[in-house]
Amino acid sequence: MVEQLKRDYTQADLTPPQRAMLDYAVKLTLTPAAMLKRDVEALRQHNFSDRAILDINQIAGYFAYVNRLADGLGVELEDFWKEKKTRGRGDKETRR
């Protein structure tokens, strides 16, 4: 399942709450200005508590922050992460 999530989470065998959480996190990450109250309500419909919704926001925000900080400073990945990334979505250097 991990490989499927890495490739395309929308095709993974997820529960409706898991799918709602990932849809929310992806939207927050890629288009934060497009977030609406109904996005939070969608999580509540899947019985996410306010605390759980806050946790989702904080985790997505933390990773967005760390990635932008590292990218902005030109931080080089350690060899271990370079190898994993190359096997995953592609080497960042080849996309620049």
VENJO-V228324 format. One record per backbone hydrogen bond with DSSP energy under -1.0 kcal/mol. NH is the residue of the N-H (numbers start at 1). CO is the residue of the C=O. If there is no record, write none. Layout:
BEGIN
nh->NH co->CO
nh->NH co->CO
END
This chain:
BEGIN
nh->5 co->1
nh->6 co->2
nh->7 co->3
nh->8 co->4
nh->11 co->8
nh->12 co->9
nh->14 co->12
nh->19 co->15
nh->20 co->16
nh->21 co->17
nh->22 co->18
nh->23 co->19
nh->24 co->20
nh->25 co->21
nh->26 co->22
nh->27 co->23
nh->28 co->24
nh->29 co->25
nh->30 co->26
nh->31 co->27
nh->34 co->31
nh->35 co->32
nh->39 co->36
nh->41 co->37
nh->42 co->38
nh->43 co->39
nh->44 co->40
nh->45 co->41
nh->46 co->43
nh->47 co->44
nh->48 co->43
nh->53 co->49
nh->54 co->50
nh->55 co->51
nh->56 co->52
nh->57 co->53
nh->58 co->54
nh->59 co->55
nh->60 co->56
nh->61 co->57
nh->62 co->58
nh->63 co->59
nh->64 co->60
nh->65 co->61
nh->66 co->62
nh->67 co->63
nh->68 co->64
nh->69 co->65
nh->70 co->66
nh->71 co->67
nh->72 co->68
nh->73 co->69
nh->75 co->70
nh->82 co->78
nh->83 co->79
nh->84 co->80
nh->85 co->81
nh->86 co->82
nh->87 co->83
nh->90 co->85
nh->95 co->92
END
